[in-house]
Amino acid sequence: MISVKPNADNTFSYVIESLDRETGKRKRIVRKGFASKVEAMKAAETKIKEL
């Protein structure tokens, strides 16, 4: 699941949450400091492809 949220300093961050099927634990990746929602979403999609 990807979510993009605004930050207080007029930047955006994305959060990628997934479930590791082998261990049953949640995995959460957070990155901050993007100029726009579109930029944050593209970065999140690229990160998912890497995983």
C-alpha positions as CSV (number, residue, x, y, z in Angstrom):
1,M,0.0,0.0,0.0
2,I,1.3,3.4,-0.9
3,S,0.2,6.7,0.7
4,V,1.4,10.2,0.0
5,K,1.0,12.8,2.7
6,P,1.9,16.6,2.9
7,N,4.4,17.7,5.5
8,A,4.4,20.9,7.5
9,D,7.3,22.4,5.5
10,N,5.4,22.3,2.2
11,T,6.9,19.1,1.0
12,F,5.4,15.6,0.6
13,S,6.4,12.2,1.9
14,Y,5.4,8.7,0.9
15,V,4.9,5.6,3.0
16,I,5.0,2.1,1.6
17,E,3.6,-0.6,3.8
18,S,3.8,-4.3,3.0
19,L,3.5,-7.6,4.8
20,D,6.4,-10.1,4.7
21,R,4.8,-13.4,4.0
22,E,7.7,-15.5,5.4
23,T,7.9,-13.9,8.8
24,G,4.4,-12.3,9.0
25,K,5.9,-9.0,10.0
26,R,4.9,-5.6,8.6
27,K,7.5,-3.7,6.5
28,R,7.3,0.1,6.3
29,I,9.4,2.4,4.2
30,V,9.1,6.2,4.6
31,R,10.8,8.8,2.5
32,K,10.4,12.6,2.9
33,G,11.2,15.8,1.1
34,F,9.5,15.6,-2.3
35,A,8.3,18.9,-4.0
36,S,5.0,17.5,-5.3
37,K,2.6,14.6,-4.8
38,V,3.3,13.4,-8.4
39,E,7.1,13.3,-7.7
40,A,6.5,11.4,-4.4
41,M,4.2,8.9,-6.1
42,K,6.7,8.3,-8.9
43,A,9.5,7.7,-6.4
44,A,7.3,5.3,-4.4
45,E,6.4,3.3,-7.6
46,T,10.1,3.1,-8.5
47,K,11.0,1.8,-5.0
48,I,8.3,-0.9,-5.3
49,K,9.8,-2.1,-8.6
50,E,13.2,-2.4,-6.9
51,L,11.7,-4.6,-4.1
